Structure formats: structure tokens, C-alpha cells
Amino acid sequence: MSALAGLTVVAFEHAIAAPFATRQLADQGARVIKIERPGAGDFARGYDDRVRGLSSHFVWTNRSKESLALDIKHAAARPWLERLVGKADVVVQNLAPGAAERLGLGYERLAAANPGVVVCDISGYGSDGPLRDKKAYDLLIQSEAGFLSVTGTDDQPCKAGPSIADIAAGMYAYSNILTALIERQRTGRGRRIDISMLESLVEWNSYPLYYAFDDAPPPARTGASHATIYPYGPFPVRDGSVMLGLQNEREWVSFCDIVLQQPDLARDPRYDGNARRTLHRAQLRERIVEAFATLDVAQVEARLEAARIANARVNDMRAVWSHPQLQARGRWGEAGSPAGKLPALFPPGSPPGAARMDPVPALGEHTESILAELGASPREVQAMRQAGAI
């Protein structure tokens, strides 16, 4: 896909939120130039070494980009940095709060020379307010946004496994950048985008917020089960567990009749309506677990399918890698990397084989070619290298 071909994105990014946003742009054909610290690079490169010596986080969020190792604070790097951002369509940054402005990379300064530039700033709490300078990482924002208060069990709050606050911020950055680019087609001008991880995750947390409206009790922490719909969650069977979910009274009757084979249960007044089933979930769970105790996964799945009750397997990562639905739909491609070719999921919504799948870059892999493109001679590049600017 090349919908964004011809657009240049310059990214002062690290960790997950900004790299995830710019990878979406790269997937759609934009040229993404990733500025990295010489010798160290994006610190997500060092999170782990699980992908043939490469970091799982970095491989996930950085394919199809070019890596420019440049010390943006070094005087020798400054002229080339100015040339680069002066030609950019989009500038994305998630540096420390206030760092972009101190480095002359704020929107007002960039737009004075390049009125069409779209500048997207991503931070934990936004560009103003009492917490604007507070450090923010994914788990801290999950806590601040109230996400932990409704996730986990009665005894213990739990974080989401993936970096959900980073992902939320990255996707809002991506959608806002696309909106700004459409707007620029009409006005000729770019704009500044201010993305807050806190606001992004609070938006995703809006159902628990409204459920607790006007000081009403919030949803209980119910592990992998749904807090306010029942039965909806994992249930043990003889050889494992099955995830299932009901949405309405028609499904409840069908569940009792076909799955549990206890049609009279559907008329029990304790379970007449979702609110009452949720209230009496402990007793109802006992009935379901007892009914499933002698059945295996395949038998329960067959009954659930016959009753047209939504269900799923409780997969681990190995099962997802070999998931038959992803295989049948051709959703796995390949992307190069310093460790060789790696499997990569095609972006959701893109036809199989049509999305851009260029390599994950080595640190500084494109430094010399980008500087040459900006007009630097081999002698100037060598001088910058000797000075530690690249």
C-alpha cells in the first residue's frame, strides 16, 4: 500500500508510543526517518534480545524505517538537522517534556520555516496542566488512568500484558496525523497535535467511568471474566478451559437448553436477566463448572457452536503464531532485519501481501545516505563522525 508515498516523517522517538504511531505511517508508504542517539539508539533496542538477539519491542514497532544516528544537541549536527526537518511533512516526538522546544523543534519554530508541517507531540500528560513535566511510562499511566482499578482480581490489581497506554496514544497520534494531512490538502497549512497518554487511555476506559457515574460503585475486578455481563469469561473443562460470552436473554435460554442441558435453569428467577445473573454469579458459576467437569474442550465447543454462543480458545503465544485463521487469511508476511528475515503480521485492513514490509533498521544504518541526500560531502560526514555528532 502506498497511500502515503511521497510523505516524509522525521521521528525523534523512543520506546513504544511514538514508534508505534510512525510504524503505521511507514506501513502505508510514508518515508520515516528515525533519529537515534549515536552508539545507543532508541533505548527500546535494549529491552530484551528475544528475537534472534534483537528486542521484541523494537522489532514490533520499527520496520520499514530508516535509522539516522545523530546527536541532535551537537553543534556539528545542527545544520543538517535543520535541513532535514525543513523538508519534513510530519515531525513526531516523544522526548522528555519540554525537550523539543528547548532543542528548537517545537511547532511554532518549525512552522515559521515550513508552514505545511504537521508536528505531533506525544507525552504522558500533555503539554500543559500541573503534571505536564511528570515522567510517564505505560504502567504508571495504566495506574493514573484508573485502568488498574478495574483490571485483575478482588485481591490484586493487574496491568494489561501489552503496553496498552502506549498503544492507545500511538493510535490516536496516527489518526490525528492522518486527519491533519487531509486538512492540509484544503488549507495548505499543517498544525500541532498534542497527544496525552493519560487522555488516550482514559478514553479507552470510558465504559468503567460511566458505569461509576455520579459516585456509583465501579465495576469489580473479575480477572478474565466480564465485570458486568455473566456468564462471560473462562470456564474450566476436563482438559483445559473455554472462553465464552452471552449477550442477551435469547442466548441465555439457548445456553441452558443446549450447552448445559438444563432447560429449567433458564426459568430460575435468580438468573432472570443479566443484572441478576451478575449478582448471583458465584452460584451460577458452580452450576456451569459442574456441568462442564466431565466434558473436554472439543465437546463444550461443539455444544456452544450448536447453541450459537460466542466462544474462543484460551490461547498462548505459541498457539497464536500458528493460529489457523491467520494462516488461512494469509496474514503473515516477512520483514528483513539485522538478524535476517522475520515473520510480521500484515497491518489489519491491508490486503495480504500488499502492505509495505521493509526491514527493521540497524542503528545508524542510513546515516551516511541521508546526510549525502541533504548535501553532506564524504569529508563532512567523516568530520561529523570524528566529532561524535553521528
Residue pairs with C-beta under 8 A, 6 or more apart in sequence:
1 27
1 28
1 29
1 350
1 351
1 354
1 355
1 356
2 28
2 29
2 356
3 28
3 29
4 25
4 28
4 29
4 30
4 181
5 29
5 30
6 29
7 25
7 29
7 30
7 31
7 89
7 90
7 181
8 30
8 31
8 33
8 87
8 88
8 89
8 90
9 22
9 25
9 26
9 30
9 31
9 32
9 33
9 88
9 89
9 90
9 91
9 92
10 33
10 35
10 84
10 85
10 88
10 90
10 91
10 92
11 18
11 19
11 22
11 32
11 33
11 34
11 35
11 65
11 91
11 92
11 93
12 18
12 35
12 72
12 91
12 92
12 93
12 94
12 95
12 100
12 105
13 19
13 22
13 34
13 35
13 42
13 92
13 93
13 94
14 42
14 43
14 44
14 94
14 95
15 42
15 43
15 44
15 57
15 94
15 137
15 166
16 44
16 57
16 61
16 138
16 163
16 166
16 167
16 170
17 94
17 122
17 165
17 166
17 167
17 169
17 170
17 173
17 195
17 197
18 92
18 93
18 94
18 120
18 122
18 170
18 173
19 34
19 42
19 44
19 58
19 61
19 62
19 170
20 60
20 61
20 166
20 167
20 170
20 171
20 174
21 92
21 120
21 122
21 169
21 170
21 171
21 173
21 174
21 177
22 30
22 32
22 34
22 65
22 92
23 32
23 61
23 62
23 63
23 64
23 65
24 170
24 171
24 174
24 347
25 32
25 90
25 174
25 177
26 32
26 63
26 64
26 65
26 356
26 358
27 64
27 347
27 350
27 355
27 356
28 347
28 356
29 356
30 89
30 90
31 66
32 64
32 65
32 66
33 65
33 66
33 68
33 84
33 366
33 370
34 42
34 62
34 65
34 66
34 67
34 68
34 361
35 68
35 70
35 72
36 42
36 67
36 68
36 69
36 70
36 363
36 364
37 69
37 71
38 69
38 70
38 71
38 364
38 388
38 389
38 390
39 69
40 363
41 67
41 69
41 363
41 364
42 58
42 62
44 55
44 57
44 58
44 61
45 54
45 55
45 58
45 363
46 55
47 55
47 56
47 57
47 58
48 55
48 56
48 57
49 55
50 56
51 59
51 337
51 339
51 342
52 337
52 339
52 340
52 342
53 339
54 337
54 338
54 339
54 360
58 360
59 337
59 342
59 360
62 360
62 361
63 335
63 337
63 344
63 357
63 358
63 359
63 360
64 335
64 356
64 357
64 358
64 359
65 358
65 360
65 361
66 361
66 365
66 366
66 370
67 361
67 362
67 363
67 364
67 365
67 366
67 367
68 84
68 364
68 366
68 367
68 370
68 371
69 363
69 364
69 367
69 390
70 77
70 80
70 81
70 367
70 389
70 390
71 77
71 388
71 389
71 390
72 78
72 81
72 103
73 103
74 387
74 388
74 389
75 389
76 383
76 384
76 387
76 389
77 384
77 389
77 390
80 371
80 374
80 376
80 384
83 374
83 375
84 370
84 374
85 91
85 105
85 110
85 114
85 117
86 113
86 114
87 114
88 114
88 117
89 116
89 117
89 118
89 181
89 190
90 117
90 118
90 119
90 120
90 177
90 181
91 105
91 110
91 117
91 118
91 119
91 120
92 119
92 120
92 122
92 173
92 177
93 99
93 100
93 105
93 119
93 120
93 121
93 122
94 121
94 122
94 123
95 103
96 135
97 123
97 124
97 132
97 133
97 134
98 132
98 133
100 106
100 121
106 119
107 117
107 119
107 121
107 191
107 192
110 117
110 119
111 117
111 119
111 189
111 190
111 192
114 190
115 188
115 189
115 190
116 184
116 188
116 189
116 190
117 190
118 177
118 180
118 181
118 184
118 190
118 191
118 193
119 190
119 191
119 192
119 193
120 173
120 176
120 177
120 192
120 193
120 195
121 127
121 192
121 193
121 194
121 195
122 169
122 170
122 173
122 195
122 197
123 132
123 136
123 194
123 195
123 196
123 197
124 131
124 134
124 135
124 136
124 137
124 140
124 141
124 196
124 197
124 198
125 131
125 132
125 134
125 136
125 196
125 197
125 198
126 132
126 194
126 196
126 198
126 199
127 194
131 198
136 144
136 197
136 198
138 163
138 164
138 165
138 166
138 197
139 159
141 165
141 197
141 198
141 201
142 148
142 151
142 159
142 160
142 164
142 165
142 201
144 198
145 165
145 198
145 201
145 202
145 205
146 202
146 205
146 208
146 209
147 159
147 160
147 164
147 165
147 201
147 205
148 157
148 158
148 159
149 157
149 208
149 218
149 221
150 205
150 208
150 218
150 219
150 221
150 227
151 157
151 158
151 159
151 160
151 221
152 158
152 221
152 223
153 221
153 222
153 223
154 220
154 221
157 221
158 221
164 201
164 204
165 197
165 198
165 200
165 201
166 197
168 197
168 200
168 201
168 203
168 204
169 195
169 196
169 197
169 200
169 201
171 200
172 195
172 200
172 203
173 193
173 195
176 193
176 195
177 193
180 190
180 191
180 193
183 191
184 190
184 191
202 209
208 218
208 219
208 227
211 218
211 219
211 228
212 218
212 219
219 227
219 228
220 227
221 227
222 233
223 233
224 233
224 234
224 243
225 232
225 233
225 234
225 281
226 232
226 233
226 245
228 274
228 278
229 245
229 246
229 247
229 274
229 278
230 246
230 274
230 277
230 278
230 281
230 284
231 244
231 245
231 246
231 255
231 277
231 281
231 284
231 285
231 288
232 244
232 245
232 246
233 243
233 244
233 245
234 241
234 242
234 243
234 314
235 241
235 242
235 243
235 244
235 285
235 288
235 289
235 292
236 289
236 292
236 293
237 292
237 293
237 295
237 296
237 297
237 299
237 300
238 292
238 293
238 294
238 295
238 296
239 296
239 297
240 296
240 297
240 314
241 297
241 314
242 292
242 297
242 300
242 301
242 304
242 311
242 312
242 313
242 314
243 311
243 312
243 313
243 314
244 304
244 309
244 310
244 311
244 312
245 309
245 310
245 311
246 252
246 255
246 309
246 310
247 310
249 273
251 307
251 308
251 309
252 266
252 271
252 277
253 263
253 266
254 307
254 308
254 309
255 307
255 309
256 262
256 263
256 264
256 265
256 266
257 263
257 266
257 307
258 303
258 306
258 307
259 291
259 300
259 303
259 304
259 307
259 309
260 287
260 288
260 291
261 291
262 287
262 291
265 271
265 287
269 276
270 276
270 277
270 280
270 283
270 284
271 277
271 280
271 284
277 284
292 300
295 303
297 313
300 311
301 311
301 313
304 310
304 311
305 311
313 319
315 323
320 326
321 343
326 332
326 345
329 352
330 346
330 352
330 353
331 345
331 346
331 352
332 343
332 344
332 345
332 346
333 343
333 344
333 345
333 346
333 352
333 353
333 355
333 357
334 341
334 342
334 343
334 344
334 357
335 341
335 342
335 344
335 357
335 358
335 359
335 360
336 342
336 358
336 359
336 360
337 359
337 360
338 360
338 362
342 360
344 357
346 352
346 353
346 354
346 355
346 357
347 355
364 390
367 381
367 390
368 381
371 380
371 381
371 384
371 390
372 378
372 381
376 384
381 390
384 390
